[in-house]
Amino acid sequence: MPPSLPDNPESNAPDIDRVYAEAKEAISPFVFNHQVAQVFDDMIARSVPGYALCHEVLSLITNRYAQPGSLLFDLGCSSGTSTKVLADFSPTTCKVIGVDNSQPMIDRCQITLRNLIENDRVALSCQDISDTDLTGASIIVLNYTLQFLPLAIRDQLMARIYQSLLPGGIVFIAEKVTNPELDPQQAINDLHLDFKRQQGYSELEIAQKRSALEAVLIPETEFAHHQRLAQCGFEIPQTLTRALNFIAFMGQKPRTNPKLTSHQSGLDSR
Ligand SMILES: C[S@@+](CC[C@H](N)C(=O)[O-])C[C@H]1O[C@@H](n2cnc3c(N)ncnc32)[C@H](O)[C@@H]1O
């Protein structure tokens, strides 16, 4: 069923996504430009199954793991949905930093989070994640963002995230995942297409957007994600939500340095 237009044009309902509704002569690679920023909230909610659930779980994680006085980062913050969850569910002594390299997205976010920015709970930065100093963070979020970064820099970024986190800090990640070796993946992909149809997207919109995302959104397997986190030193990498081909998972930096021997950490002197 196609989404209905808001009754009240003055309401806060996001603009309806029609970016790929008309046939295009050539499909250029997907970018987070002004046109996308304008309809982003509608686009992501109708394209990503489990989007709301991911943010519900993020609220629980924030409530439990945000350390008073620390920084919380939302890398690839877009219009600020995860940024707002971090601010709403953390101690007021925490500062939330939303980072995005798309100026139209940051402009949009600035409007959505105006109150939190005025109250100094949130700051936004238009820059590349690779240039962001993450020191002093107790939670770092990458919701549906890692998949847009070149594969070659993902290991390095995750190692830096691990190093920057405070002891006991959390990395929380949501991603589209793939498993090319499994037949059921085909069924899952088909169900994802059904999800988009049910959200009102036409076959033309689905086909054009898929082609725009082809070389831009590079999904990995769930195993590759868990393995990367484990290799960096994160404890208990685990999947927290799953909706068709989208998952959210987390890893925790140990509270004590696991590389220290009991002698070095002073445990044997008790
Ligand atoms: C799918 S959106 C993220 C959605 C958002 N986290 C949420 O929960 O609604 C991906 C975002 O990552 C941003 N992005 C992609 N590559 C980036 C990079 N290298 N540095 C900073 N932001 C980046 C894009 O501009 C886009 O806004």
The ligand as an SDF file (V2000), in Angstrom:
LIG
                    3D

 27 29  0  0  0  0  0  0  0  0999 V2000
   22.5090    5.3020    5.5070 C   0  0  0  0  0  0  0  0  0  0  0  0
   23.0360    6.7690    6.1000 S   0  0  0  0  0  0  0  0  0  0  0  0
   23.1090    6.5470    7.8870 C   0  0  0  0  0  0  0  0  0  0  0  0
   21.7790    6.5130    8.5920 C   0  0  0  0  0  0  0  0  0  0  0  0
   21.7810    6.9850   10.0110 C   0  0  0  0  0  0  0  0  0  0  0  0
   22.9270    6.5150   10.7500 N   0  0  0  0  0  0  0  0  0  0  0  0
   20.4860    6.5810   10.7090 C   0  0  0  0  0  0  0  0  0  0  0  0
   20.5080    5.7910   11.6800 O   0  0  0  0  0  0  0  0  0  0  0  0
   19.4290    7.0690   10.2810 O   0  0  0  0  0  0  0  0  0  0  0  0
   24.7810    6.8390    5.7930 C   0  0  0  0  0  0  0  0  0  0  0  0
   25.3640    8.2120    6.1200 C   0  0  0  0  0  0  0  0  0  0  0  0
   26.7780    8.0850    6.1860 O   0  0  0  0  0  0  0  0  0  0  0  0
   27.3520    9.2560    5.6090 C   0  0  0  0  0  0  0  0  0  0  0  0
   28.7240    8.8930    5.1900 N   0  0  0  0  0  0  0  0  0  0  0  0
   29.0940    8.0190    4.2300 C   0  0  0  0  0  0  0  0  0  0  0  0
   30.4400    7.9520    4.1510 N   0  0  0  0  0  0  0  0  0  0  0  0
   30.9180    8.8130    5.0730 C   0  0  0  0  0  0  0  0  0  0  0  0
   32.2440    9.2070    5.4770 C   0  0  0  0  0  0  0  0  0  0  0  0
   33.3260    8.6780    4.8930 N   0  0  0  0  0  0  0  0  0  0  0  0
   32.3880   10.1140    6.4590 N   0  0  0  0  0  0  0  0  0  0  0  0
   31.2860   10.6720    7.0480 C   0  0  0  0  0  0  0  0  0  0  0  0
   30.0010   10.3220    6.7110 N   0  0  0  0  0  0  0  0  0  0  0  0
   29.8310    9.4210    5.7480 C   0  0  0  0  0  0  0  0  0  0  0  0
   26.4160    9.6300    4.4770 C   0  0  0  0  0  0  0  0  0  0  0  0
   26.5530   10.9800    4.0980 O   0  0  0  0  0  0  0  0  0  0  0  0
   25.0430    9.2800    5.0820 C   0  0  0  0  0  0  0  0  0  0  0  0
   24.4370   10.3920    5.6690 O   0  0  0  0  0  0  0  0  0  0  0  0
  1  2  1  0
  2  3  1  0
  2 10  1  0
  3  4  1  0
  4  5  1  0
  5  6  1  0
  5  7  1  0
  7  8  2  0
  7  9  1  0
 10 11  1  0
 11 12  1  0
 11 26  1  0
 12 13  1  0
 13 14  1  0
 13 24  1  0
 14 15  1  0
 14 23  1  0
 15 16  2  0
 16 17  1  0
 17 18  1  0
 17 23  2  0
 18 19  1  0
 18 20  2  0
 20 21  1  0
 21 22  2  0
 22 23  1  0
 24 25  1  0
 24 26  1  0
 26 27  1  0
M  CHG  2   2   1   9  -1
M  END
$$$$
